[in-house]
Amino acid sequence: MRTSLFSRRTIRQGAVTAVGSAKIKLLLACCIVFTVIALAGPTASFLGWEQLDASLHRSSLPRKGYALLINTWKRNDLLKQSISHYASCPGLDSVHIVWSEPNPPSESLINFLNHVVKSNSKNGRDIELKFDINKEDSLNNRFKEIKDLKSDAVFSIDDDIIFPCSTVEFAYSVWQSAPDAMVGFVPRIHWVNLVKGHTDEYIYSGWWSVWWTGTYSMILSKASFFHKKYLSMYTYEMPSSIREYVTKNRNCEDIAMSFLVANATGAPPIWVKGKIYEIGSTGISSLGGHSNRRTHCVNWFAAVYGRMPLISTSVKAVDSRYSWFW
């Protein structure tokens, strides 16, 4: 009997030892794999694999690329800096500058920008640069239809923020997978106003609400991709009362575009993770009462549509090639 107990105990201890040994081997194997992955980047670069990957990336670029639609107002230095940067992005096909100033752009500015685009563009690409000059100073100008636009994709950007080209190209690839969606870097959220107990009254919330909850329902047009068809829809199909509201209140054209796309698709936008470099001073978002005015916009637009078309989501697109945790 004692011999039997001893044998069972010995077998049990041996099994435990074997399991422990297997765990240690598995842990060592994971450490080795992690070390190989960590060293793969420098090794690949040293062996020249990085150059091969870049050539494959260039050959797989779509022919049309995307159009840069940049909004500016009396900040020529920022405009020069932004266009100089984006001209080097491999997917850029054309540049369209929304110009609503009372005086036309100077010849020196036009010549400088043309020179920058030509000198900074890579692989001999011929990037078109145009000023879309408007007689009326209205925020609706940034979404006017562009005639004979070759690219389906529009990258709408303000003149005071810059994204690395790699980030822009990743966002473009995300947009290609969902070309009817609004894809971008600056998310915002609307909430039902539960304080007043009305299910048809809403509150506009900024970045901190998005950060805290991980939920959003809008992508601001200051940094976003969307299909060119929405420019035509904004100008000719969206209720004219919304455009009149934007002109009168000098605010919320970006919310109006979010409403337009959501109403057309019945789907949420897509938030892309990306680092933003702000190169300019603060704008109208820094003025007092900005959130209250935006809340009024959301409720007013919802009333015009007769419902709330915005759809909330918590999906975020992350480029896993450059993120350890995603």
FENMODA-V570500 format. One line per field, one symbol per residue. burial: 1 if it has 16 or more other C-alpha atoms within 10 Angstrom, else 0. A space follows every 10 residues. Layout:
burial=???
This chain:
burial=0000000000 0000000000 0000000000 0000000000 0000000000 0000000000 0000111111 1100000111 1111111111 1111111111 0000000000 0011011101 1100001011 0111000111 1111100000 1011111111 1110101111 1101110011 1111111111 1000000000 1111100011 0000111111 1111111101 1011100100 0110111000 1111111111 1110001111 1111000000 0000000000 1001111111 1100000111 1110011110 000000
